[in-house]
C-alpha cells in the first residue's frame, strides 16, 4: 500500500517525513502541483535524492505527493503517480482497486483506473463526482487535484490530517518495521478472506 499526500500552498512537510514516506514506499515517487492554469506532473523518481532535488523547486506550491509500494503492475515511471485526467486535473491513489484490474500487462490498477475509467467518465461528464462512488472504491483513498489547487479527497476519513496536510495512512510516522508488520497482517487477512470466499 502506498501513501498519498495533499499539501496546501506554503505548507511544509519536513524532509524527515518525506524520507520516511519514501523509505516505506520505495517503488517510485512523484507529485503534481497547481499554478492556477494547469496541473503539472513530476514523477518517476526511484531515489529519494532525485525526488528531493526536483521537489525543492516546487515545495511551496499546492500539491499532491505520492510514494508507491507496488502491489499491482511493474515498477516503472508510467505506473508512478500522479496520473493526468486532463490539463486541469490529476489523481493519486492509495490502495488496490480489485474490481478494476488492468488489461495491459505490467500496468497498475491505479493507472488503469485513471486512464480507462475516470478519464472517460470526466470526458463524458465534466461534473462527474467521484465522491458519489466512494463506497465502490473503499477502502482505497484518492485525491483528485485541480489546477485551482482544490483537492477532492475520496474516503478522507480513512486517512488523517497532520496540521493542514492530509496523509492517506500512517506510513509517514511509522518505522519501516511497523509498516512491514502491518502489510504482513493485511496480506494474511486477505488470504483468509479469499479462503472463506472460495
N, C-alpha and C positions, 0 to 999 in steps of 0.2 A: 504494500500500500504506500502510496506517495504522500507528499504534503503539498497543499495548495495554500497560498497566502494572498490576502488582499491588504495592500498598504496604501492608504490615502496620501495625498500630496504632502510633502515636507515632514512626514512621519518617519521615524528612524527605526531600523532593525539593526541590532548590533552585529558586527562581523562574527562574534562568537555564536550567536543564534543561527545565523546563516550557515556557518561552518557545520554546526550540529545537524541542521536540516540536510545538508549535503552528505555528511558522513552517514546519516541514517538512510539516505536515499541516493546512492551513488551512481545511478544508471542514466544520468543526463539531466541537465538543468536548463531553465530558460525563464524568460519574463516578457511581459507585454506592458508598454507604457502608453499613456494617452497625452496628446498635445492639444486637444480641443477640436482638431480636424480629423485626425486619423488615430488608429491604434497601430503602434509599431512593435514588431516582434523581434526578439533576440533569443536564439535558442541553439541547442546542440553543444553545450559545454560539458565536457567529460573530465574536467579537473576543476577543483574549487578556485584555484588561482586564475584560470581562464575565465570562469564565471565572474569573479570579483573585479577583474580588470575592466570588463565591459559594464558591469552593474554600477561601479563607482561613478561612471559618466552620467548616469540617469537616476541615481539613488533618491533625488529629491522629487522626482516626478511621481504622480499617482500611478500605481501599477499592480499587476498580479504577478506572482512569482511561483514557480513550480520546480520541485525536485522529485525526480522519478525513481521509483523502485519497480523495475519491470516484472509484471506478472503475466501480461499477455503481449505478444509481439516482441520483436528483437530490439536490442539496444542500438538505437540509431538516432541521428538528428531528426529524421522525419517523424519519429514517434515521440520526440520531446515536445513538451507543451511550451507555449500556448499554440492553439490552433485557430487560424483565421476563419471567421464566418463570413465577413465582408470587410470593406475598408474601415468601417467604424466599429467593428465588433470582433472579439476573440473570446475563447473559452479555455479554462483549465479545469481539470477533473481529478478527483481523488476517490479511488475505489475501483471496483470491477463491475462492468456492465454485462452481466452474464447473458441477458436477453438480447444483447446487441453484439454478438460475436463477429469479428471481421471476416470478410470474404477473401481478401488478399493475403497471401502468405506473408507472415512477418509483420503485418500491420497490427497496431494495438487497438484495443476496443475503444479507447478514447478518441483516437484519430478517426476510426471508422464512424463512430457516433457523430463526431463533429462534421465530417465531410459528407456522409451519406444519409444522415438522419436530420440533424439540426440545421445545417446549411440549406438544404432543400425546403425544409419547413419554413425557415425565415424568408427564403426567396418567394415562396407562395404567399406568405402572410407576415409582413414586416412587424406586425403587432403580436406575433406568436409569443406566448408567455410560458417559459419552461417551468415556472413555479407550479403551474397547473398540472404538471406531470411529475412532481417531486416524489410522490409515493411510488411511481413506476421505477424510478431510478435509485430509490433508497436501497441500501444505506450509503450510496455514493453521495459525494458532495461536489458541487460545481460552482464556478464563478463565471458569469457572463459579464465581460468587461467592455465598456463602451468608450468611444473617443472623447466623450464629455466627462470622463473619469467616474461615471456611475458604475457601480458593481451590483449585479443581482446575484445574491448568494443563495444557491439552491440547497435545501436541507441545512440551513445555517445553524440550527440548534445542535447538530451533530459535531460541530467544531467548537472553537472557543475564541473569545476576544481577549487579547492581552493589551490593555490600554485601548488604543484605537486601531490596532492591527488585528485582523482575523486570521486564524490558523485552522485548517481543516481537521487537524487532530493534535495530539500532544507530542508529536515527534520532534518538535522544536525545543522541548525542555526535558526530554528523556535521553538517557545514555543509549549507546548502541546495543548494549546487553539487554536493557529493558525493552527496547523496540524489537529485538530478535525474539525474546521470550513471548512478547505479545503476538508476533507473527506466527510462531510455532503453535501457540494456543488457538489462534484463529484458524490455522490450517487444520489442526486436529478437530476442531469444532465442525469445520466444513466437511471433513471426511466422515465423521459420524452422522452428520445430517444426510450426506449422499447415500450412506449405507441404509438409513431408515427409508429413504425415498425409493431405493432400488428394490 
